[in-house]
């Protein structure tokens, strides 16, 4: 079967393309822009990739070897309800779907059990931690990871595996396409407001997802927030059960994610019940982290994916512990992800940057925006902080570069927080400082 992946350079589609390639399917694809990940895919055998998502390009691929299945990101049709590639596929009888339909097909064909990790925040780190534990147990596993790590590819298929570990994203209700063997819920707070108009819509989607999972591992706080009725076999964990005396990972939220990952592995029955969990806390203390989660890109300069108040608080908990170890002041450069999200969450920023010496707030990274919606400038968003005096508007330009360099020269720790991809603050920092 020949599968064509649209948006193949993205964190959701790219790893799935790797899985399909490793599982023996013919793979090709396209993206609207080139990226380091596309070069990575080409080095790993996926060479038929085109930059530019046009009918002409996909027609050339189809004529060379007929395409059986066209898989696209949710964002594609949100940005344009009739993109040229999809129009071509429909005119030529090519099957079209989002990634969830293909993934379910692979799981069925290969007789795999899904271990899903879902939540508003913490799911990428927790997914990576679950994969890390499988590897430490030397148990074959297939998985997708939406971020790069030093210990695993972003997508991997092992023909000997029984389990498939997957970050189940709630965006566009994607996670409702699955019926996992086990689901880990990392933390829930209202997000993706263009898909879930009310908080109740968002909560109902998570309850539906948890109900269609065979077993669930979740925090007590989330179970209460969602009003989810736990079933026999579900594991409900209290946030004070992190065994803080045994966990040495930096940041409270990292320790919480690690605790959930360990509980998930225990619920799968992969660990001898006689083995104390303390041993696995020691293993998790060696977790090497992942890209864009407090990733060092230059001496004392870090990048983190934090882009919501909850994620920012998590990143701050790690950064403040790191800075305190070296007696450094902490400086943050922040780029919000999407303007539409800001209209819903600006009142939630409050004290999320507490502990920072200063915050440079750059304009929001724009993606899938409502063209008629007012774009909130940094000045207006800063006004929603409990202490607006700690932040100032900025732009990723020569002046900001000079300011960051001065803080670094003065011995500060500087963290860029941004959720965007190409052309984002993260991209700019790497180009200017790597």
Backbone torsions as a table, in degrees:
resi	resn	phi	psi	omega
1	UNK	NA	133.9	179.4
2	UNK	-101.1	117.8	-178.3
3	UNK	-112.4	130.8	179.0
4	UNK	-109.0	122.5	-176.5
5	UNK	-104.7	119.5	176.5
6	UNK	-93.7	127.8	-172.9
7	UNK	84.1	35.4	-172.4
8	UNK	-65.8	-18.4	178.6
9	UNK	-86.2	0.7	-177.7
10	UNK	-84.3	162.8	-176.0
11	UNK	-69.5	-21.3	178.7
12	UNK	-92.4	-45.3	-175.9
13	UNK	-79.0	-41.8	-175.9
14	UNK	-54.8	-52.8	178.5
15	UNK	-60.7	-34.6	178.0
16	UNK	-66.5	-35.9	175.6
17	UNK	-63.1	-39.8	175.9
18	UNK	-60.5	-43.8	179.2
19	UNK	-59.7	-48.6	-178.1
20	UNK	-61.8	-41.2	179.6
21	UNK	-63.0	-46.0	-179.1
22	UNK	-67.7	-28.3	-179.0
23	UNK	-82.6	-1.0	173.1
24	UNK	103.3	6.4	178.3
25	UNK	-85.1	153.2	171.8
26	UNK	-76.5	130.6	-173.8
27	UNK	-127.9	134.2	169.6
28	UNK	-142.5	177.4	-178.9
29	UNK	178.3	-177.7	-179.0
30	UNK	-147.7	163.7	172.6
31	UNK	-152.9	158.5	-178.3
32	UNK	-78.8	-15.3	178.6
33	UNK	-147.2	152.7	177.6
34	UNK	-74.8	158.7	-179.8
35	UNK	-160.6	165.9	177.8
36	UNK	-64.0	-30.7	-179.1
37	UNK	-70.9	-33.2	176.2
38	UNK	-65.3	-39.6	176.0
39	UNK	-63.6	-37.6	176.7
40	UNK	-61.7	-45.1	179.4
41	UNK	-61.9	-40.6	-180.0
42	UNK	-64.0	-37.9	177.6
43	UNK	-67.1	-23.5	-178.8
44	UNK	-100.2	22.0	170.0
45	UNK	98.4	-5.7	178.2
46	UNK	-97.6	87.8	-168.5
47	UNK	-98.9	-20.0	-176.2
48	UNK	-88.5	74.9	-177.5
49	UNK	-124.3	132.9	-176.8
50	UNK	-117.3	137.0	175.4
51	UNK	-93.5	122.6	-173.4
52	UNK	108.7	121.7	-173.6
53	UNK	-103.0	78.5	-175.4
54	UNK	-114.7	158.3	176.4
55	UNK	-64.9	-35.6	-178.7
56	UNK	-63.1	-43.2	-177.6
57	UNK	-67.0	-45.5	-178.7
58	UNK	-70.6	-29.9	176.9
59	UNK	-63.8	-39.8	179.7
60	UNK	-63.9	-40.0	178.4
61	UNK	-65.9	-44.7	-177.5
62	UNK	-64.1	-36.6	179.6
63	UNK	-70.0	-32.9	179.8
64	UNK	-73.2	-44.5	176.1
65	UNK	-150.4	113.8	-173.7
66	UNK	-50.9	134.1	178.6
67	UNK	-86.5	130.1	179.0
68	UNK	-92.1	-32.6	-171.7
69	UNK	-146.9	127.8	177.5
70	UNK	-107.6	120.8	-177.6
71	UNK	-115.6	131.0	-175.5
72	UNK	-132.8	163.2	176.7
73	UNK	-76.4	157.3	175.2
74	UNK	-62.9	-33.2	-176.1
75	UNK	-64.3	-28.2	-174.7
76	UNK	-58.0	-51.0	-177.1
77	UNK	-81.0	-17.4	173.9
78	UNK	-72.1	-36.1	179.1
79	UNK	-76.5	-33.6	-178.3
80	UNK	-151.8	111.7	-176.5
81	UNK	-65.3	-17.3	179.3
82	UNK	-131.8	65.2	-179.9
83	UNK	-66.8	148.2	-174.8
84	UNK	-54.9	-39.7	-178.7
85	UNK	-62.5	-43.8	-178.3
86	UNK	-68.5	-40.0	176.7
87	UNK	-57.6	-44.9	179.1
88	UNK	-61.6	-44.8	-178.3
89	UNK	-61.8	-42.9	-179.9
90	UNK	-65.8	-37.3	179.7
91	UNK	-69.3	-22.7	-175.7
92	UNK	-113.3	16.4	172.9
93	UNK	68.2	26.5	179.4
94	UNK	-90.1	132.1	179.1
95	UNK	-61.2	134.8	-178.0
96	UNK	-125.3	132.6	175.1
97	UNK	-158.8	168.7	169.5
98	UNK	-80.7	176.4	-171.9
99	UNK	-67.3	-28.5	-173.9
100	UNK	-62.7	-37.5	-179.1
101	UNK	-64.2	-41.7	178.3
102	UNK	-66.7	-43.7	-178.9
103	UNK	-61.4	-41.1	176.5
104	UNK	-61.3	-36.1	179.2
105	UNK	-65.4	-44.9	179.7
106	UNK	-62.9	-44.3	-179.7
107	UNK	-61.4	-40.2	178.5
108	UNK	-68.2	-47.6	-178.1
109	UNK	-60.3	-39.8	-175.0
110	UNK	-95.4	2.6	176.6
111	UNK	56.0	51.9	-179.3
112	UNK	-101.4	156.2	172.9
113	UNK	-106.3	128.4	-177.8
114	UNK	-84.3	130.4	167.0
115	UNK	-107.2	105.6	-174.2
116	UNK	-99.7	142.3	174.9
117	UNK	-119.7	117.6	-176.2
118	UNK	-129.7	158.9	179.2
119	UNK	152.1	165.3	179.0
120	UNK	-73.9	-37.0	-177.3
121	UNK	-142.6	148.9	177.4
122	UNK	90.1	-4.7	-172.7
123	UNK	-72.5	-34.6	-179.7
124	UNK	-67.1	-46.2	178.6
125	UNK	-62.1	-44.2	-178.9
126	UNK	-65.3	-39.5	176.8
127	UNK	-59.1	-46.2	178.9
128	UNK	-62.5	-37.9	179.1
129	UNK	-65.8	-37.9	177.8
130	UNK	-64.3	-44.3	177.6
131	UNK	-61.5	-42.4	178.1
132	UNK	-57.1	-44.1	-179.8
133	UNK	-65.8	-41.4	175.7
134	UNK	-56.3	-44.2	-178.2
135	UNK	-66.9	-37.7	178.4
136	UNK	-68.5	-29.7	176.4
137	UNK	-82.1	-7.3	-179.3
138	UNK	59.2	42.2	178.0
139	UNK	-106.9	126.1	178.9
140	UNK	-55.9	138.1	-179.2
141	UNK	-150.9	144.5	170.9
142	UNK	-107.1	152.5	-173.9
143	UNK	-169.9	163.9	163.2
144	UNK	-123.5	141.8	175.4
145	UNK	-124.7	125.8	-179.6
146	UNK	-84.1	13.7	176.3
147	UNK	-147.0	151.7	-178.5
148	UNK	-77.8	144.8	175.7
149	UNK	-133.8	168.7	177.5
150	UNK	-84.7	-10.7	-171.7
151	UNK	-115.7	-3.1	-176.6
152	UNK	-156.2	147.7	170.9
153	UNK	-69.9	164.4	-179.9
154	UNK	-73.7	-24.0	175.2
155	UNK	-140.1	134.5	-176.9
156	UNK	-149.3	134.9	173.3
157	UNK	-121.0	124.7	176.7
158	UNK	-114.4	116.7	-178.1
159	UNK	-61.4	-16.3	179.6
160	UNK	-90.5	-3.5	-171.7
161	UNK	-78.5	150.4	174.1
162	UNK	-101.8	-26.4	-173.4
163	UNK	-117.5	149.3	174.0
164	UNK	-122.9	116.9	-178.2
165	UNK	-94.7	129.0	-170.5
166	UNK	-143.4	135.5	171.4
167	UNK	-82.6	108.6	-175.5
168	UNK	-90.4	104.0	-174.4
169	UNK	-84.1	135.1	179.4
170	UNK	-81.1	-13.3	-178.3
171	UNK	-55.9	134.5	-178.4
172	UNK	57.2	23.6	178.6
173	UNK	59.8	28.0	-176.9
174	UNK	-56.8	-39.6	-172.9
175	UNK	-67.4	-16.4	-179.4
176	UNK	-74.6	-6.0	177.0
177	UNK	-79.3	-8.9	-172.3
178	UNK	-112.9	154.9	173.2
179	UNK	-125.9	78.9	-171.7
180	UNK	-66.2	153.6	171.8
181	UNK	-69.8	-40.2	177.7
182	UNK	-145.3	135.6	176.4
183	UNK	-122.8	132.8	173.6
184	UNK	-104.3	127.8	-178.9
185	UNK	-108.3	115.0	-167.9
186	UNK	-89.4	-16.5	-177.0
187	UNK	151.0	132.2	-172.2
188	UNK	-126.1	128.0	169.5
189	UNK	-152.9	143.8	-170.1
190	UNK	-50.4	129.4	179.6
191	UNK	-153.2	176.2	-179.9
192	UNK	51.6	59.3	-171.9
193	UNK	-67.5	-22.6	178.1
194	UNK	-72.8	-19.8	177.4
195	UNK	-97.2	-38.4	-178.5
196	UNK	-116.7	93.0	-172.8
197	UNK	-61.1	-26.7	179.9
198	UNK	-128.4	159.7	176.8
199	UNK	-58.8	-37.7	-178.8
200	UNK	-64.8	-36.2	176.4
201	UNK	-60.8	-44.3	-178.6
202	UNK	-64.0	-46.5	-179.9
203	UNK	-62.7	-41.5	-178.9
204	UNK	-63.0	-36.9	179.1
205	UNK	-64.0	-41.7	179.2
206	UNK	-67.1	-40.0	178.2
207	UNK	-62.8	-41.5	178.0
208	UNK	-62.0	-43.7	179.5
209	UNK	-62.4	-45.0	-179.1
210	UNK	-65.6	-37.1	-179.5
211	UNK	-66.2	-35.4	-178.8
212	UNK	-87.7	4.4	171.3
213	UNK	-90.3	140.5	179.9
214	UNK	-61.0	-44.3	179.0
215	UNK	-140.8	153.8	-177.0
216	UNK	-131.5	139.1	166.7
217	UNK	-114.1	122.1	-175.0
218	UNK	-149.0	159.7	175.7
219	UNK	-77.3	144.2	177.7
220	UNK	-56.0	-40.8	-179.2
221	UNK	-60.1	-39.8	-179.4
222	UNK	-72.5	-38.2	177.5
223	UNK	-59.2	-42.3	179.3
224	UNK	-70.5	-41.4	179.9
225	UNK	-61.8	-38.6	-178.2
226	UNK	-87.8	-9.4	-175.0
227	UNK	56.3	43.8	-179.4
228	UNK	-89.6	132.1	179.7
229	UNK	-91.0	105.6	-178.2
230	UNK	-62.5	145.5	-178.0
231	UNK	-109.6	163.6	172.5
232	UNK	-57.4	131.1	-177.7
233	UNK	102.8	-24.6	174.8
234	UNK	-73.5	148.1	178.9
235	UNK	-115.2	114.6	-178.3
236	UNK	-106.5	122.3	-172.2
237	UNK	-112.6	137.3	175.0
238	UNK	-86.0	145.7	-177.2
239	UNK	-68.2	-15.1	176.8
240	UNK	-87.0	5.2	179.6
241	UNK	-99.9	37.8	-177.9
242	UNK	-86.1	-7.1	-176.2
243	UNK	52.6	55.1	-174.2
244	UNK	-56.2	-28.6	-179.3
245	UNK	-70.0	-19.0	-179.4
246	UNK	-102.3	-18.9	-176.0
247	UNK	-93.7	123.9	-177.5
248	UNK	-110.3	1.5	178.0
249	UNK	-62.4	144.6	177.9
250	UNK	-73.0	133.8	173.9
251	UNK	93.8	127.7	-180.0
252	UNK	-56.9	-42.6	-175.4
253	UNK	-67.8	-34.4	174.3
254	UNK	-64.1	-38.7	179.0
255	UNK	-67.3	-36.8	176.4
256	UNK	-65.2	-45.1	178.8
257	UNK	-60.1	-42.3	179.7
258	UNK	-63.1	-40.4	179.6
259	UNK	-61.4	-41.7	-179.6
260	UNK	-67.1	-41.0	179.8
261	UNK	-61.8	-43.5	179.3
262	UNK	-62.8	-43.3	179.4
263	UNK	-62.6	-37.9	178.7
264	UNK	-62.2	-44.8	179.6
265	UNK	-64.0	-38.2	176.7
266	UNK	-64.6	-39.8	-178.2
267	UNK	-68.1	-23.8	176.4
268	UNK	-77.3	-10.8	-179.4
269	UNK	75.6	22.2	-177.3
270	UNK	-85.5	-14.1	-177.1
271	UNK	-112.9	133.2	176.5
272	UNK	-55.0	124.0	-178.0
273	UNK	-59.5	-19.2	179.3
274	UNK	-81.6	-14.2	180.0
275	UNK	-79.2	122.1	-178.1
276	UNK	-64.0	142.3	179.2
277	UNK	-62.1	-23.3	178.9
278	UNK	-54.8	-34.0	179.3
279	UNK	-62.1	-38.4	-177.0
280	UNK	-79.5	-22.2	169.6
281	UNK	-65.4	-38.4	177.4
282	UNK	-63.6	-39.8	177.8
283	UNK	-63.7	-44.7	-178.6
284	UNK	-66.1	-27.2	177.6
285	UNK	-63.0	-19.1	179.5
286	UNK	-96.7	5.4	179.8
287	UNK	-57.9	123.9	-171.4
288	UNK	-82.3	-2.4	178.8
289	UNK	85.6	-175.2	-178.5
290	UNK	-147.6	166.2	-175.0
291	UNK	-61.2	140.8	177.3
292	UNK	64.0	20.9	167.8
293	UNK	-121.0	90.2	-173.3
294	UNK	50.1	50.4	180.0
295	UNK	-89.2	128.2	179.4
296	UNK	-78.1	124.9	178.4
297	UNK	-112.5	-9.5	173.3
298	UNK	-164.4	163.5	179.4
299	UNK	-52.7	121.8	178.9
300	UNK	66.8	9.1	177.2
301	UNK	-117.0	125.1	-173.9
302	UNK	-127.0	157.2	175.6
303	UNK	-124.2	138.3	178.7
304	UNK	-138.2	149.5	-174.9
305	UNK	-81.3	2.1	-174.8
306	UNK	-57.0	128.7	-179.6
307	UNK	-151.3	10.9	169.8
308	UNK	-130.7	159.7	-179.1
309	UNK	-52.4	-40.4	179.7
310	UNK	-66.4	-43.2	179.3
311	UNK	-66.8	-37.8	178.7
312	UNK	-62.7	-44.3	179.2
313	UNK	-62.1	-37.6	176.7
314	UNK	-64.1	-45.8	179.5
315	UNK	-64.7	-38.9	179.2
316	UNK	-64.2	-36.7	-179.7
317	UNK	-63.1	-36.4	177.2
318	UNK	-72.4	-48.7	-175.5
319	UNK	-62.3	-41.2	-178.2
320	UNK	-67.1	-36.4	176.6
321	UNK	-67.0	-40.4	178.9
322	UNK	-65.2	-45.3	-178.5
323	UNK	-65.2	-38.6	-179.1
324	UNK	-64.2	-35.0	179.7
325	UNK	-59.3	-35.1	-177.2
326	UNK	-106.3	10.0	179.4
327	UNK	53.9	49.0	-179.0
328	UNK	-110.6	145.9	167.3
329	UNK	-72.3	152.8	-179.1
330	UNK	-111.0	127.5	177.4
331	UNK	-118.7	136.3	-178.0
332	UNK	-118.4	138.1	169.0
333	UNK	-115.0	120.5	-170.7
334	UNK	-120.8	132.5	174.2
335	UNK	-122.9	111.2	177.2
336	UNK	-62.9	150.7	178.1
337	UNK	-101.7	109.9	179.9
338	UNK	73.7	139.2	177.1
339	UNK	-72.3	-38.2	-177.0
340	UNK	-59.9	-36.9	-180.0
341	UNK	-65.6	-34.8	-176.7
342	UNK	-63.2	-34.1	-178.8
343	UNK	-63.1	-25.4	-179.9
344	UNK	-93.4	-30.7	-169.0
345	UNK	-112.9	3.0	-174.3
346	UNK	-61.8	-28.7	178.7
347	UNK	-76.9	-6.2	-178.5
348	UNK	-96.0	-6.4	-178.7
349	UNK	-63.5	-53.1	174.2
350	UNK	41.1	-106.7	-173.8
351	UNK	-104.2	20.4	-170.5
352	UNK	-66.6	-20.4	177.5
353	UNK	-100.3	14.6	-178.5
354	UNK	-56.5	132.4	-178.7
355	UNK	104.7	-17.2	178.4
356	UNK	-78.8	140.6	175.6
357	UNK	-69.7	-40.0	177.1
358	UNK	-156.6	151.2	177.2
359	UNK	-123.8	124.5	171.7
360	UNK	-97.0	118.9	-172.8
361	UNK	-107.6	111.6	-177.6
362	UNK	-98.6	164.5	-178.3
363	UNK	-59.4	153.2	-177.2
364	UNK	-63.0	145.1	172.6
365	UNK	-77.4	121.1	-172.4
366	UNK	-95.1	130.4	178.4
367	UNK	-158.9	134.8	178.6
368	UNK	51.7	46.2	-173.9
369	UNK	-89.0	157.2	169.2
370	UNK	-81.6	113.9	-175.5
371	UNK	-63.4	-15.3	-178.5
372	UNK	-98.0	-0.9	-177.0
373	UNK	-89.0	135.8	179.3
374	UNK	-60.5	130.5	179.1
375	UNK	-86.4	114.7	-177.7
376	UNK	-73.4	122.4	178.5
377	UNK	-79.2	162.4	179.4
378	UNK	-52.6	-38.5	-177.4
379	UNK	-57.0	-42.8	-177.8
380	UNK	-71.5	-35.6	179.2
381	UNK	-71.9	-39.1	178.0
382	UNK	-58.6	-34.4	-178.4
383	UNK	-62.1	-16.1	-179.7
384	UNK	-90.2	-0.3	173.4
385	UNK	-75.0	150.1	175.0
386	UNK	-59.8	-37.0	178.4
387	UNK	-126.8	84.7	-177.6
388	UNK	-61.8	-16.8	-176.0
389	UNK	-68.6	-15.8	-178.4
390	UNK	-81.5	-8.0	-173.8
391	UNK	-124.2	153.9	176.3
392	UNK	-143.2	146.3	177.5
393	UNK	-65.5	148.8	179.5
394	UNK	-153.8	169.6	174.2
395	UNK	-133.1	147.3	177.2
396	UNK	-73.1	86.6	-176.7
397	UNK	-142.1	-170.7	-177.3
398	UNK	-61.6	-36.3	-179.7
399	UNK	-65.0	-45.1	179.2
400	UNK	-65.2	-39.0	177.7
401	UNK	-59.0	-41.6	179.6
402	UNK	-64.3	-41.0	179.6
403	UNK	-64.5	-44.3	179.4
404	UNK	-63.0	-43.6	-179.8
405	UNK	-61.0	-39.1	179.1
406	UNK	-64.5	-43.7	178.2
407	UNK	-61.4	-42.3	179.3
408	UNK	-64.4	-42.9	178.9
409	UNK	-63.3	-29.8	179.5
410	UNK	-84.1	1.6	175.2
411	UNK	93.4	11.2	-179.5
412	UNK	-79.7	159.8	168.7
413	UNK	-96.6	127.8	-177.7
414	UNK	-117.2	129.7	180.0
415	UNK	-123.0	123.4	171.7
416	UNK	-90.7	127.0	179.2
417	UNK	-115.0	117.4	-176.0
418	UNK	-158.5	140.5	180.0
419	UNK	-103.4	-8.5	-175.1
420	UNK	-75.3	172.5	180.0
421	UNK	-103.8	-121.7	-179.2
422	UNK	-59.4	131.9	-179.3
423	UNK	82.2	6.7	-179.3
424	UNK	-83.6	177.3	175.1
425	UNK	-58.5	-41.6	177.8
426	UNK	-57.5	-46.0	179.5
427	UNK	-60.2	-44.4	-179.1
428	UNK	-64.1	-45.3	179.8
429	UNK	-60.4	-40.9	179.9
430	UNK	-65.1	-40.9	-179.3
431	UNK	-68.1	-36.5	-174.9
432	UNK	-86.1	-26.8	-171.3
433	UNK	-122.9	-17.1	-176.6
434	UNK	-64.3	NA	NA
